[in-house]
């Protein structure tokens, strides 16, 4: 029992120290990210490219919100990626003369995810600045300040702002963003850590073409992250910015969350052994978030250490509310989201086939 007590106390002290350090790092990191000037207007022509597959009920709101912020000579290219619902008709009903609607019926062999739709949108575009925007995104602010940032950067993405309408979404997203800030923080765009988020991703046209367009990442299920990595490898300057200008919706169920995590983690899937060890550590962190009060009562851990552990773990998770709009109760369920994330990590490392928007993605390594 003494050995168990020592082990538990030691592990909680180490984890608490790391979490407290991570809180300080996140506060400093967010402070270093650029913030667009909301009063500025875009001086260059902007092409907004929206790939859409089975987005009925969402594409209309996305179009209304983005068209409201565009100038008369800007353009929106909606690429209907072989939808089986009324995505095309809904887009048509919410468009004006600035819209170009493209229907993609077939995707060439070797192209995965939404890369083909994004590439087709680029081929139809004329703007000096390209904005790739998901069909479930709504825009809530002026865009000119982001255009100004592209005078300094080759490409950038907004720090994700996710709207969660279910506890499953909130808990999984809090767990995911918490881990994301630990492993691939928004403020560390070095070559081995660089990535971009495709929900609201901005490029200078010349830089996008130099990196090889979406054609260079055509077989990746996470093409946005890959484009960011390739840009950094070529010495381009990329960043995330703060602003809450765009807001996305996300998953609605635990099952959908597992599928989404498996797909997203494919970007940097570790080897099976590394994934298993990382998953065991995350499961331990999650379980102790629930069990540490009991271990303190039973005498297995020092009560003060348990309090500090809970404070540090949940204190770090609270930062996710900068990225997630969710029911506060989601914070209590976040450890469950962390366990699901661990399972998805192991699945991805071993290769998996998942269904995504009616298509099968093979994530074999």
C-alpha positions in Angstrom: 0.0 0.0 0.0 2.9 2.3 0.8 4.3 1.8 -2.7 0.9 2.5 -4.3 0.5 5.7 -2.2 3.9 7.0 -3.2 3.3 6.2 -6.9 -0.1 7.9 -6.9 1.2 11.0 -5.1 4.3 11.3 -7.2 2.3 10.9 -10.5 -0.2 13.5 -9.5 2.5 16.0 -8.4 4.2 15.6 -11.8 1.0 15.9 -13.8 -0.1 18.9 -11.7 3.2 20.7 -12.3 2.9 20.1 -16.0 -0.6 21.3 -16.2 0.2 24.5 -14.2 3.1 25.1 -16.6 0.8 24.5 -19.6 -1.7 27.1 -18.2 1.0 29.7 -18.1 2.3 28.8 -21.5 -1.2 29.0 -23.0 -1.9 32.4 -21.5 1.4 33.7 -22.9 0.9 31.9 -26.3 -2.6 33.4 -26.9 -1.2 36.8 -26.0 1.4 36.5 -28.8 -1.2 35.7 -31.6 -2.2 38.5 -33.9 -5.6 40.0 -33.7 -7.2 41.5 -36.9 -8.3 45.1 -37.0 -12.1 44.8 -37.2 -12.5 48.3 -38.7 -10.4 47.6 -41.8 -11.6 46.7 -45.2 -10.0 44.3 -47.7 -8.3 46.2 -50.5 -7.6 43.2 -52.6 -10.1 40.9 -54.4 -11.2 38.0 -52.3 -12.3 34.6 -53.5 -14.2 32.6 -50.9 -14.2 28.8 -51.7 -16.8 26.7 -50.0 -16.6 22.9 -50.5 -20.0 21.4 -49.6 -21.1 17.8 -49.5 -24.5 17.1 -48.0 -24.7 20.4 -46.2 -28.4 21.1 -46.6 -29.6 23.2 -43.6 -26.2 24.7 -43.1 -24.9 26.1 -46.5 -27.6 28.8 -46.6 -26.6 30.3 -43.3 -22.9 30.2 -44.3 -23.6 32.0 -47.6 -25.8 34.7 -46.0 -23.2 35.4 -43.4 -20.2 35.6 -45.7 -22.0 37.6 -48.5 -22.9 40.2 -46.0 -19.2 40.9 -45.4 -18.0 41.0 -49.0 -17.5 43.8 -51.4 -19.2 43.9 -54.8 -16.1 42.7 -56.7 -15.4 39.8 -54.4 -16.7 36.3 -55.3 -17.9 33.1 -53.6 -17.4 29.8 -55.3 -19.6 27.0 -53.9 -18.5 23.5 -55.0 -21.2 21.0 -54.5 -19.2 17.8 -54.0 -21.6 15.2 -55.3 -24.2 15.8 -52.6 -27.2 13.5 -52.3 -29.4 16.1 -50.7 -30.6 19.6 -51.6 -27.2 21.4 -50.9 -27.1 22.8 -54.5 -30.6 24.1 -54.4 -30.2 25.7 -51.0 -27.0 27.4 -52.1 -28.7 28.6 -55.3 -31.5 30.2 -53.2 -29.0 32.1 -51.0 -26.7 33.3 -53.7 -26.4 36.6 -55.5 -24.5 37.8 -58.6 -21.2 37.3 -56.7 -21.6 33.6 -56.5 -20.3 30.9 -58.8 -21.9 27.4 -58.3 -19.9 24.4 -59.4 -21.2 20.8 -59.3 -18.6 18.0 -58.9 -20.1 14.6 -59.8 -17.0 12.5 -59.8 -13.7 12.6 -58.0 -10.6 11.3 -59.7 -8.8 8.3 -58.2 -6.1 9.3 -55.7 -8.0 12.3 -54.2 -9.3 12.0 -50.7 -11.5 14.2 -48.4 -12.5 17.6 -49.7 -9.2 18.3 -51.6 -10.8 17.8 -55.0 -13.7 20.2 -54.3 -11.2 22.8 -52.9 -9.0 22.5 -55.9 -12.0 22.9 -58.3 -13.0 26.0 -56.4 -9.5 27.4 -56.8 -9.6 26.8 -60.6 -12.7 28.9 -60.9 -11.4 31.7 -58.7 -9.8 35.0 -59.7 -9.0 36.7 -56.3 -5.6 37.7 -55.1 -6.6 36.3 -51.7 -8.3 32.9 -51.2 -10.5 32.0 -48.2 -11.3 28.3 -47.9 -14.4 28.1 -45.6 -16.4 25.1 -44.5 -20.1 25.0 -45.2 -21.1 24.9 -41.5 -19.2 28.2 -40.7 -21.0 31.4 -40.0 -19.2 34.7 -40.2 -19.8 37.3 -37.5 -17.3 40.1 -38.2 -15.5 42.2 -40.8 -12.8 40.5 -42.9 -10.5 43.4 -43.8 -8.2 43.0 -40.9 -7.4 39.5 -41.9 -6.5 40.7 -45.4 -4.1 43.1 -43.7 -2.4 40.2 -41.9 -1.7 38.6 -45.3 0.7 41.5 -46.0 2.9 39.8 -43.4 1.9 36.1 -43.6 1.6 33.7 -46.5 -1.3 31.8 -44.9 -3.3 31.8 -41.7 -6.3 30.3 -39.9 -8.5 31.6 -37.1 -8.1 29.9 -33.7 -11.1 27.5 -34.0 -14.3 28.7 -32.5 -16.7 25.7 -32.2 -20.4 26.0 -31.3 -21.5 22.9 -29.5 -25.2 22.2 -29.0 -24.8 18.8 -27.2 -22.9 17.6 -24.1 -21.1 15.1 -26.3 -19.8 17.8 -28.6 -18.7 20.0 -25.7 -16.9 17.3 -23.7 -15.1 15.9 -26.7 -14.1 19.3 -28.1 -12.8 20.4 -24.7 -10.7 17.3 -24.5 -9.5 17.6 -28.0 -8.6 21.3 -27.9 -6.8 20.8 -24.6 -4.6 18.1 -26.1 -4.1 20.1 -29.2 -2.7 23.1 -27.3 -0.3 20.7 -25.6 1.0 19.0 -28.7 0.5 21.4 -31.6 -0.1 24.9 -30.1 -1.4 27.6 -32.3 1.6 29.9 -31.4 4.3 27.4 -32.4 4.5 27.2 -36.2 7.9 25.5 -36.5 8.4 23.0 -39.3 7.6 20.0 -37.2 4.6 21.6 -35.4 3.0 23.7 -38.2 -0.6 23.2 -39.3 -3.7 25.1 -40.4 -7.4 24.7 -39.8 -9.4 24.4 -43.0 -12.7 25.7 -41.6 -11.6 29.3 -42.1 -8.2 29.2 -43.9 -6.7 32.2 -45.7 -4.0 32.2 -48.4 -2.2 34.6 -50.6 -3.0 33.2 -54.0 0.7 33.2 -55.0 1.7 31.4 -51.8 -1.1 28.8 -52.2 0.2 28.1 -55.8 3.8 27.9 -54.6 3.0 25.3 -52.0 1.3 23.2 -54.7 -2.4 23.9 -54.1 -4.7 21.2 -52.8 -3.3 19.0 -55.5 -0.2 18.5 -53.4 -2.2 17.0 -50.6 -4.8 15.3 -52.7 -4.6 11.9 -50.9 -4.7 13.3 -47.3 -7.9 13.1 -45.2 -6.7 16.2 -43.3 -5.5 18.4 -46.2 -5.6 21.6 -44.3 -3.1 20.5 -41.7 -0.9 19.1 -44.4 -0.9 22.3 -46.4 0.2 24.1 -43.3 3.1 21.7 -42.7 4.2 21.9 -46.4 4.1 25.7 -46.2 6.4 25.7 -43.1 8.8 23.3 -44.8 9.2 25.7 -47.6 10.0 28.6 -45.3 6.6 30.3 -45.6 5.2 32.3 -42.8 1.9 31.0 -41.3 0.0 31.7 -38.1 -3.3 31.4 -36.3 -5.1 34.6 -35.3 -7.6 35.4 -32.6 -10.9 37.1 -33.4 -14.0 34.9 -33.2 -14.9 36.2 -36.6 -16.0 32.7 -37.8 -17.9 30.1 -35.8 -18.3 26.4 -36.8 -20.8 23.8 -35.7 -19.5 20.4 -34.9 -20.6 16.9 -33.9 -23.8 16.0 -32.2 -23.2 12.6 -30.8 -20.5 10.4 -29.1 -20.3 8.1 -32.2 -19.9 11.0 -34.6 -17.2 12.4 -32.3 -15.3 9.1 -32.4 -15.4 9.1 -36.2 -14.3 12.7 -36.4 -11.4 12.2 -34.0 -10.2 9.2 -35.9 -10.2 11.2 -39.1 -8.5 14.3 -37.6 -5.8 12.3 -35.8 -4.7 10.8 -39.1 -2.7 14.0 -39.7 0.0 13.0 -37.3 -0.8 9.4 -36.3 2.0 8.0 -34.1 3.3 4.4 -34.4 1.1 1.8 -32.6 3.3 1.4 -29.6 3.7 5.2 -29.1 -0.1 5.6 -29.6 -0.8 2.9 -27.0 1.5 4.5 -24.4 0.1 7.9 -25.0 -3.4 6.6 -24.8 -2.7 4.9 -21.4 -1.4 8.1 -20.0 -4.4 10.1 -21.2 -6.8 7.5 -19.8 -4.9 7.7 -16.4 -5.2 11.5 -16.5 -9.0 11.2 -17.2 -9.7 8.5 -14.6 -7.8 10.4 -11.9 -9.9 13.5 -12.6 -12.8 11.4 -11.3 -11.1 9.1 -8.8 -8.6 11.4 -7.0 -11.2 12.6 -4.5 -11.9 9.0 -3.6 -8.2 8.1 -3.3 -7.8 11.1 -1.0 -10.7 10.0 1.2 -9.3 6.4 1.3 -5.8 7.6 2.2 -4.1 6.6 -1.0 -3.3 10.2 -2.0 -2.6 13.4 0.0 -5.7 15.5 0.0 -3.8 18.7 -0.8 -2.2 17.0 -3.8 -5.5 15.8 -5.0 -7.0 19.3 -4.8 -4.0 20.7 -6.7 -4.3 18.0 -9.3 -8.0 18.7 -9.9 -7.5 22.5 -9.9 -4.6 22.2 -12.5 -6.3 19.7 -14.8 -9.7 21.4 -14.9 -8.0 24.9 -14.8 -6.2 24.0 -18.0 -9.4 22.5 -19.6 -11.3 25.7 -18.8 -9.1 27.5 -21.3 -10.9 25.6 -24.0 -13.9 27.9 -23.6 -11.9 30.4 -25.7 -12.3 27.9 -28.5 -15.6 26.1 -27.6 -19.0 27.6 -27.0 -20.6 24.8 -24.9 -22.7 24.0 -21.9 -20.4 24.4 -18.8 -21.5 20.8 -17.8 -19.4 19.6 -20.7 -16.3 20.4 -18.5 -17.3 17.7 -16.1 -17.7 15.1 -18.9 -14.4 16.2 -20.6 -12.5 13.2 -19.1 -14.8 10.9 -21.0 -14.0 12.8 -24.2 -10.3 12.3 -23.4 -10.9 8.5 -23.1 -12.6 8.5 -26.5 -9.7 10.5 -28.0 -7.3 7.9 -26.6 -9.3 5.1 -28.3 -9.4 7.1 -31.6 -5.6 7.6 -31.4 -5.0 3.8 -31.1 -7.4 3.1 -33.9 -5.7 5.6 -36.2 -2.2 4.3 -35.5 -3.3 0.8 -36.6 -5.1 2.0 -39.7 -8.9 2.2 -39.9 -11.7 2.6 -42.4 -14.3 5.2 -41.5 -17.4 6.5 -43.1 -17.3 10.3 -43.6 -20.1 12.2 -45.4 -21.1 9.0 -47.2 -17.6 8.1 -48.3 -15.2 5.5 -47.0 -11.8 6.8 -45.9 -8.9 4.3 -45.5 -6.5 5.6 -42.9 -4.0 2.7 -43.2 -0.5 3.7 -42.4 
